[in-house]
Amino acid sequence: MTTQIIIVLALTLLINLIGTLAYAVRIVGVQTGRIAITFSLFNILILISRTANGFQAPLLAKTVEQNIKDHIFENTFVFQLIIFSCTLGTVLGAFLIPTFRRLFSRAVVHFSVHKSLPALFYLGFSGAGIQFVKESIKMPSAAHVKNLDFKSAFPWKIFSYNVLAVAITTIGVLSCVYAAYLNPEYRTTASNLSAVINGFATILMSLFIDPHISVLTDDVVLGKLSQSAFRRFIIYMVLARVVGTLLAQVLFLPCAKVIAVLAASL
């Protein structure tokens, strides 16, 4: 395995880890009552995620280009391994949500008082900050899983939309890059189709998922929904993200074949 692929695996895990922790941000927002500050601080992590995403595709494309030059026209294992790193990052993020929630709540409260990012970073790397990190480590509670209702109260529609959106987002770039193996002559066209694939997932997120979660967030703030019910919904969304990355394993190759044909027919 090349250094480039190892870097891609690490970046993919980081991207999905941050994407999963984004669900915990809403919990922190309603707990602290400082939703605007919460999302503003989390944008720092989003910036890291987008930067990692910017390096991911070029590194992977470079590997494909080199393989094509070496007359290697199939490398599904590497791509499936990358998708597995999406699942691993999501599961790791799910286990880190309780710890992250405590740490991020402290960060939000500290920033609302001092209004200084340098002071916040100083606190994080100080002795008191490191001690607080150690005290904040907590595994997910089994009671939360036992309280899940997969029957009457389960949000099947939003759950399904989220599964599909995550699956499409996971394979959007990967399938387009892999299409270069299937149709090397149109590999540039195929790679540029990733914007179209991810655009469909963005539409799903923007029209159906994000508005629904935002309404529930406001309902908690207004007292129309309990925090326990909101946490339960967030668990459903995290589960949907895990299922979505697993579905991506199934959709990856068929999608790459469709993109290879579409690239030649445009």
N, C-alpha and C positions, 0 to 999 in steps of 0.2 A: 504494500500500500504506500503510495507516494505521500510526500509531505503536504502537497496541495490538498489531497483528499482528507487527510487528518485535520487540516485547518478547516475545511468545509464542514466536516462532522462536528467539530467544536463550535463553529459559528452557528450551525443549524440548531444544536442543542441549546445554545445561549438564546437564540431568537425565540424558540418555543418556550423556554423557561420564563423569559420576560413576558411573553404573550399570555402565559397561564397566570402569572402573578398579577396581571392586569385586572383579573376578576376580584382579587383581594383588595384592590384599590377602592372599589366601590363600597366594600364593607367598611374600610377605614374612613371613607368620606362620611357615611351615615353615622358611624360611631362617634367621630370627633365633631361632626356638625360643620366641618370646614371642607366642603366638597371642592370648591375652586382651588384652594391651596393644595389639596390632595392630588388633584389631576395635574396641577402645575409642576409639583415636585416629581411626579411619576414621568413627566415628559423627559426628564433627564435620562431615565432608563430607556424610554422609547427611542431617544436619540442614539443611545448605544446599540439598540436593536436594529435600527435602520442603517446605521453605519456598518454593522456586521452583515446585514442583508446586501449592502452595496458591494462588499467584497466576495460574497458567496458565489454569485452567478458567474463573474469573470474567472474565478479560480476553477470552477467546475467546467466552464466552456473551454478553458485552456487545456484541461486534461482530455476532453473529448477531441479537440483539434489535434493534439499529439497522438492520440490513439488512432485517429483516422490516417494520419501520416504514416503510422506504423502498420497500417492495414488491419487494425482491430476494429471490427464493426459491431461488437456486442459486449456490453459490460453491465448487465442488469444488476449483478450482485452489489456493485458499489452504490448504485442508485437506491436499491432496496435498503442498503445499510444506512444511507442518508435519511431515508424515510423513517427507519427505525430510530434514528437519533432524534427525529421529531417526536416520536412517541416517548422516548426516554426523557427528553427535556420537559415534555408535558407532565409526565408522571412525577418527575423530580420537583417540578414547580408546584404540583398539587400537594406533595408532602411538605413543601416549604411554606405554604400559605399561612398556617398558624404562626410560625416564627416571623415571617415577613410582615404579617398584619401587626404584630406587637411592635416590631422595630419601626415600621413605617408610621404607625400611630404616634410614637415618640418623636419621630422626625417632624411630623406635621405640627404637633403641639409646640415643639422647640422653635420651628421656623415662624409660626404665627406670633411668637413672643419676641424673638430677636430679629426676624425679618432679614436674615443674612445667610446666604449659602456658604461662604467661607466659615462662619461660626458653626454651621451645621456639620460641615465636613470635619472641622476641628473636633467637635464633640464625638463624631463617629470614630475617629482614630485616637482619641484620648483614652486614658486608663479607665475612666468612668464609662465611656462608650463601649469599650471592649468588654467590660464587666457586664454591662447591660445586655450585650449581644449574647453572652453566655447564659444569662438568666432568662433570656427570651426564647431560647431553643425549646420548641415544643412539637411533638408529633400530633398528627390529626387525631381527633377523638373518635373512637369506635362508635360512641353513642350517636354522633351525627349521621353515620352511615346507617345505623339501625333505624333511625327516624325517617329515612327516605320513604316516600310513598310513590311506588311505580304504577299505581292504579288510577284512582279518581283524580288526585291532585297533580299528576305528573304532566308537565307542559310538553306534550308530544310534538306539537307543531313547531315551537321554537327550538326544541331539542333537535328535531330532524333538520331544520334549516341550518342550525349551527354545525351539525355533523357534516352536512353537504358543503357548507362554506369552508370549513377547516380542511376537508379532503381536497377541495379544488385549490385552495391556497397552498397546500402542501405540495401538490404535484404541478402547480402552474408553471414554475420555472424548470423543474426537473424533467417533466415530460417534453417540454419544448427543446431543452438541451439534448435530451436523449434522442429526439427525432432526427438529430444530425447524424446519428449512426444509421438510421433507417433510410435517410435520403440526404446523403452528404452534399449533393449539388445545391440543395435549397436550405442548407443549415442556417444561413443568416436570416432568411425569411421565417423559418421555424422558430428560431430563438426570439424574434421580435413579436411572435404571436403570444408570448407569455403575458403581455399587457392586456390582451383581449381575455385570456383565461382568468387572470386575477381580477379583471374588471367585473366579470360575472359574480365572483365571490364577494367583491366589494359591494355590489348592488344588493346581494342577499343580506349582508351585514348591515348596510345603511338603511334599507327599507323595512326589514323585519326584526332583526335581532337587537341592534343597538337602541332603537326607539323603545322596544319593549322593556329592556333592562333599565333604561333611563326613567321610564314611567314608574317602575317598581322602586327605583332609588328614591324618586320624589315621594312616593307613597310612604316609604319608611320615614322620611324626614317629616312628613305631614301627619304621621301617626296612623295612617290607614292600613299599614302592613307592619307586622312585627319583625324585629331583626332576626329572630330565629327562622321565620318563614323565608326571609330574604337570603339568609345564609344557605338554607336548603336549596333555594333556586340556583345560587351560585355553584353549589356542588353539582347540580344537574348540568350546568353549562361546562364545568370542568370535565365531567364524564363525557359529554358530547365532544369535547375537544380530543379526548383520548380515542374515542370511537372513530372520530374523523380521520385521525392519523393512521388508524388501522385500515379504514376503508381506502385510504390513499394507496396502500400496498396493492389493493385489488385493481384500482382504477388507473394506476400509473402506466402500465404498458399499453393497454387499449387506447388510452388518451394520447400517448406518444405516437401510435400508429395513425390515429385520426389526424393529428397535427402534421405528420409527415406527408400524408395524402393532401391535406388542405394547403400546405405550403407549396406543393407542386401545381395545384390547380388555381391558385390565385392569379 
